């Protein structure tokens, strides 16, 4: 798991995600897992776009159709957005796909759901 000190520029750390969800004008946090996985839990404030739908969502859908389908405004190519999944593999693919489509300020959270759940779980459970 990347710590703040050894994270690459395209990677978001647990601490950055924690800070992000507290902000009012936050960059979108996009969960690219499958719906059955999301049903088990999601990072607060995150929006869900399955990886298989990401390219279509970013390229084909109109702004209105995107907002109607995903519940938030599509981020611009020069806006920040952060992808995550279960383990970091699919979020890296989402990051690469968005970069290839011309999104310049996207990142991914390599720790993803596994790290988030482990570090935020109530120890009394």
C-alpha positions in Angstrom: 0.0 0.0 0.0 1.3 3.4 -1.0 1.9 5.8 1.8 1.9 9.5 1.3 5.7 9.6 1.1 6.0 6.9 -1.6 2.9 7.5 -3.7 3.3 8.2 -7.4 1.7 11.4 -8.8 -1.1 9.3 -10.4 -1.9 7.6 -7.1 -4.1 8.8 -4.3 -3.3 7.7 -0.7 -5.7 6.6 2.0 -5.1 9.9 3.8 -5.9 11.9 0.6 -9.2 10.0 0.2 -10.0 10.7 3.8 -9.4 14.4 3.3 -11.3 14.4 0.0 -14.5 13.1 1.4 -14.6 15.9 3.9 -14.4 18.7 1.2 -17.5 20.5 -0.1 -16.1 21.1 -3.6 -14.4 17.7 -4.0 -13.1 15.9 -7.0 -15.3 13.0 -7.9 -14.4 9.7 -6.4 -15.4 7.0 -8.9 -15.9 3.3 -7.9 -15.4 1.1 -11.0 -16.4 -2.2 -9.3 -19.3 -4.3 -10.4 -22.8 -3.6 -8.9 -22.7 -6.7 -6.6 -19.4 -5.5 -5.1 -20.7 -2.0 -4.5 -23.7 -3.5 -2.7 -21.3 -4.7 0.0 -20.1 -1.2 0.7 -18.8 2.0 -0.9 -16.4 4.8 0.2 -18.5 7.8 1.3 -19.3 10.3 -1.4 -18.2 7.9 -4.2 -20.1 7.5 -7.4 -20.4 4.2 -9.3 -19.5 3.6 -12.9 -18.6 0.0 -13.7 -15.2 -0.3 -15.5 -17.0 -2.0 -18.5 -19.2 1.2 -18.9 -16.5 3.8 -18.3 -15.4 4.5 -21.9 -19.0 4.8 -23.1 -19.8 7.1 -20.1 -16.9 9.4 -20.8 -17.2 9.5 -24.6 -20.7 8.6 -25.9 -23.2 9.8 -23.3 -24.4 13.4 -23.4 -23.8 15.4 -20.3 -27.5 15.1 -19.4 -27.6 11.3 -20.0 -24.4 10.9 -17.9 -25.9 12.9 -15.0 -29.2 11.0 -15.3 -27.5 7.6 -15.3 -24.7 8.2 -12.7 -26.2 10.9 -10.5 -23.4 13.4 -10.8 -22.0 15.8 -13.4 -19.4 14.4 -15.8 -16.0 15.8 -14.9 -14.2 17.8 -17.6 -11.0 16.5 -19.2 -9.0 19.0 -17.1 -10.8 18.3 -13.8 -9.5 16.0 -11.1 -11.2 12.6 -10.6 -10.0 9.6 -8.6 -10.9 6.0 -9.5 -10.9 3.0 -7.1 -12.0 -0.6 -7.2 -11.5 -3.6 -4.8 -7.8 -4.0 -5.0 -6.4 -1.3 -7.3 -6.1 -3.4 -10.5 -9.3 -2.1 -12.2 -8.8 1.4 -10.9 -5.4 1.4 -12.6 -7.1 0.3 -15.8 -9.8 3.1 -15.4 -7.0 5.6 -14.9 -5.2 4.5 -18.0 -8.4 4.5 -20.0 -9.3 8.0 -18.9 -5.7 9.2 -19.7 -5.9 7.7 -23.1 -9.2 9.6 -23.7 -7.5 12.9 -22.8 -8.3 13.3 -19.1 -5.3 15.0 -17.7 -5.8 15.2 -14.0 -7.2 11.7 -13.2 -5.6 9.5 -10.5 -6.3 6.2 -8.9 -6.4 4.9 -5.4 -4.2 1.7 -5.4 -5.3 0.6 -1.9 -8.9 0.8 -3.0 -11.8 -0.9 -1.2 -9.5 -3.5 0.6 -7.4 -0.8 2.2 -10.4 1.5 2.9 -12.4 -1.2 4.6 -9.5 -2.5 6.7 -8.5 1.0 7.9 -12.0 2.3 8.6 -13.5 -0.9 10.1 -14.8 -0.4 13.7 -12.5 -2.5 15.8 -15.3 -3.3 18.2 -17.1 -5.4 15.6 
